[in-house]
């Protein structure tokens, strides 16, 4: 049930303080990231801005996740449970979610069933926050043309290695190609999930 497209009367009145529990789930990996609370005003701001905003019980005010750290939660989908008194928000985090610096508020490491999403996040971090002596950051500094050229080179190397009988070398070249493709996707501001969506459409 997508609350971005449907008008639903959420039952904030069920709670004496008007605060509804909100579960935040990573939309790409399905990992539960944190639990927060929203009142009606926080929900409307979340829906209008596309960025998760809670009501902070300690600060007694609206609080946009990431307003201090820069680690925002971009909303992808909002759903409500059968009693209309609990929200599930699927979001894309721009960095560690917990204020302690960990990936989630439950101490879980940011790992998905598909490691590629974790790798994508690391690559994007190297783009947004260049690290000294980082190979990935150096690739981004060279621009899209050079990154695309590198993808082409890795593709050729994979084709050449496929003619040989060394399975380990073939897998290594395949890994190089996938890595550099993820770098190119990040350079073009294209999410891996959007490419997967194209593949899903083709499979129908």
C-alpha positions as CSV (number, residue, x, y, z in Angstrom):
1,X,0.0,0.0,0.0
2,X,1.8,3.1,-1.2
3,X,0.8,6.2,0.8
4,X,2.3,8.4,-1.8
5,X,-0.5,7.7,-4.2
6,X,-3.4,6.9,-1.7
7,X,-5.2,9.0,0.8
8,X,-5.4,7.0,4.0
9,X,-6.5,8.1,7.4
10,X,-3.6,7.1,9.6
11,X,-4.6,6.4,13.2
12,X,-2.3,8.8,15.1
13,X,-5.1,9.3,17.7
14,X,-4.5,5.7,18.9
15,X,-1.4,6.9,20.8
16,X,-1.7,9.4,23.7
17,X,1.2,11.4,22.5
18,X,0.2,11.1,18.8
19,X,3.4,9.4,17.9
20,X,3.2,6.4,15.5
21,X,6.0,3.8,15.3
22,X,7.9,3.8,12.0
23,X,10.1,0.9,10.8
24,X,12.8,1.9,8.4
25,X,13.9,-0.8,6.0
26,X,16.6,-0.6,3.3
27,X,14.7,-0.8,0.0
28,X,17.6,-2.5,-1.7
29,X,18.7,-5.1,0.8
30,X,15.6,-5.4,3.0
31,X,17.7,-4.9,6.1
32,X,15.8,-3.2,9.0
33,X,17.7,-0.1,9.7
34,X,16.0,1.6,12.6
35,X,12.8,2.4,14.4
36,X,11.5,5.9,14.9
37,X,8.3,7.8,15.6
38,X,6.2,10.2,13.6
39,X,3.3,12.5,14.4
40,X,1.0,13.7,11.6
41,X,3.2,16.7,10.9
42,X,6.4,14.6,10.5
43,X,4.6,12.2,8.2
44,X,3.4,15.0,5.9
45,X,6.9,16.5,5.8
46,X,8.3,13.0,5.0
47,X,5.7,12.6,2.2
48,X,6.2,16.0,0.7
49,X,10.0,16.1,0.9
50,X,10.9,12.5,0.1
51,X,13.3,12.4,3.0
52,X,12.4,10.7,6.3
53,X,11.5,13.1,9.1
54,X,10.7,11.9,12.6
55,X,9.4,13.5,15.7
56,X,12.2,13.4,18.3
57,X,10.9,12.6,21.7
58,X,14.1,13.8,23.3
59,X,14.3,17.1,21.4
60,X,10.5,17.5,21.3
61,X,10.5,18.7,17.7
62,X,10.6,17.5,14.1
63,X,13.9,15.9,13.2
64,X,15.0,15.0,9.7
65,X,17.3,12.0,9.8
66,X,20.7,13.2,8.7
67,X,20.2,16.8,9.4
68,X,23.4,16.8,11.4
69,X,25.4,13.9,10.0
70,X,24.4,14.2,6.4
71,X,23.3,10.6,6.3
72,X,19.8,11.1,5.0
73,X,17.1,8.5,4.3
74,X,15.6,8.9,0.9
75,X,12.0,7.5,0.7
76,X,11.2,4.9,-1.9
77,X,8.0,3.5,-0.6
78,X,5.6,4.0,2.4
79,X,3.2,1.4,3.6
80,X,0.8,1.1,6.6
81,X,-0.2,-2.0,8.5
82,X,-3.7,-3.4,8.7
83,X,-4.6,-1.3,11.8
84,X,-3.3,1.9,10.3
85,X,-1.1,2.5,13.4
86,X,2.3,1.5,12.2
87,X,4.3,2.6,9.2
88,X,6.9,0.7,7.1
89,X,9.2,3.0,5.1
90,X,11.5,1.5,2.5
91,X,14.3,4.0,2.0
92,X,17.8,4.4,0.6
93,X,20.4,5.5,3.2
94,X,23.2,7.8,2.2
95,X,25.5,6.6,4.9
96,X,25.5,4.8,8.3
97,X,22.1,5.1,10.0
98,X,22.9,4.9,13.7
99,X,24.1,8.0,15.6
100,X,26.9,5.7,16.9
101,X,28.3,5.4,13.4
102,X,27.2,1.8,12.8
103,X,25.3,0.8,9.7
104,X,22.0,0.0,11.5
105,X,20.6,0.8,15.0
106,X,20.5,-2.9,15.7
107,X,24.3,-3.5,15.4
108,X,24.0,-5.4,12.1
109,X,26.6,-5.0,9.5
110,X,25.3,-3.6,6.2
111,X,25.2,-6.8,4.2
112,X,22.6,-8.0,1.8
113,X,21.8,-11.2,0.1
114,X,23.4,-9.6,-2.9
115,X,26.9,-8.3,-2.1
116,X,26.8,-6.1,-5.1
117,X,24.5,-3.5,-3.3
118,X,27.1,-3.3,-0.5
119,X,29.9,-2.8,-2.9
120,X,27.8,-0.2,-4.7
121,X,27.5,1.8,-1.5
122,X,31.2,1.7,-0.8
123,X,31.9,2.9,-4.4
124,X,29.5,5.8,-4.0
125,X,31.1,6.7,-0.7
126,X,34.4,6.9,-2.5
127,X,32.8,9.2,-5.1
128,X,31.2,11.5,-2.5
129,X,34.1,11.4,0.0
130,X,37.3,10.9,-2.0
131,X,40.0,9.0,0.0
132,X,43.7,9.5,-0.4
133,X,45.4,6.7,-2.3
134,X,42.0,5.1,-3.1
135,X,41.9,3.5,-6.6
136,X,38.2,4.1,-6.8
137,X,38.5,7.7,-5.9
138,X,41.2,8.1,-8.6
139,X,38.9,6.6,-11.2
140,X,36.2,9.2,-10.4
141,X,38.7,12.0,-10.6
142,X,39.4,11.0,-14.2
143,X,35.9,11.4,-15.4
144,X,33.3,9.4,-17.2
145,X,35.2,8.9,-20.5
146,X,38.2,7.3,-18.7
147,X,35.9,5.1,-16.6
148,X,34.0,4.0,-19.6
149,X,37.3,3.2,-21.4
150,X,38.3,1.1,-18.4
151,X,35.1,-0.8,-18.6
152,X,35.8,-1.6,-22.2
153,X,39.3,-2.7,-21.4
154,X,38.1,-5.1,-18.7
155,X,35.4,-6.5,-21.1
156,X,38.1,-7.3,-23.7
157,X,40.3,-8.9,-21.0
158,X,37.3,-11.1,-19.9
159,X,36.7,-12.2,-23.5
160,X,40.3,-13.1,-23.9
161,X,40.4,-15.0,-20.7
162,X,37.2,-16.9,-21.6
163,X,39.3,-18.6,-24.4
164,X,41.6,-20.1,-21.8
165,X,41.0,-22.9,-19.3
166,X,42.0,-21.0,-16.1
167,X,38.7,-20.7,-14.2
168,X,40.2,-18.6,-11.4
169,X,41.6,-16.1,-13.9
170,X,38.3,-16.0,-15.7
171,X,36.4,-15.2,-12.5
172,X,38.9,-12.6,-11.6
173,X,38.4,-10.8,-14.9
174,X,34.7,-11.1,-14.5
175,X,34.9,-9.5,-11.0
176,X,37.1,-6.6,-12.5
177,X,34.5,-6.0,-15.2
178,X,31.6,-5.9,-12.7
179,X,33.5,-3.6,-10.3
180,X,34.3,-1.1,-13.0
181,X,30.8,-1.2,-14.4
182,X,29.5,-0.3,-10.9
183,X,32.0,2.6,-10.9
184,X,30.6,3.8,-14.2
185,X,27.0,3.5,-12.9
186,X,27.9,5.6,-9.9
187,X,29.6,8.2,-12.2
188,X,26.4,8.4,-14.2
189,X,24.2,8.6,-11.1
190,X,22.5,5.4,-12.0
191,X,21.5,2.9,-9.3
192,X,22.2,-0.8,-9.7
193,X,18.6,-1.4,-8.7
194,X,17.3,0.6,-11.6
195,X,19.3,-1.6,-14.0
196,X,17.9,-4.7,-12.3
197,X,14.4,-3.3,-12.8
198,X,15.1,-3.1,-16.6
199,X,16.1,-6.8,-16.5
200,X,13.0,-7.7,-14.5
201,X,10.8,-6.0,-17.2
202,X,12.5,-7.9,-19.9
203,X,11.8,-11.2,-18.1
204,X,8.1,-10.6,-18.2
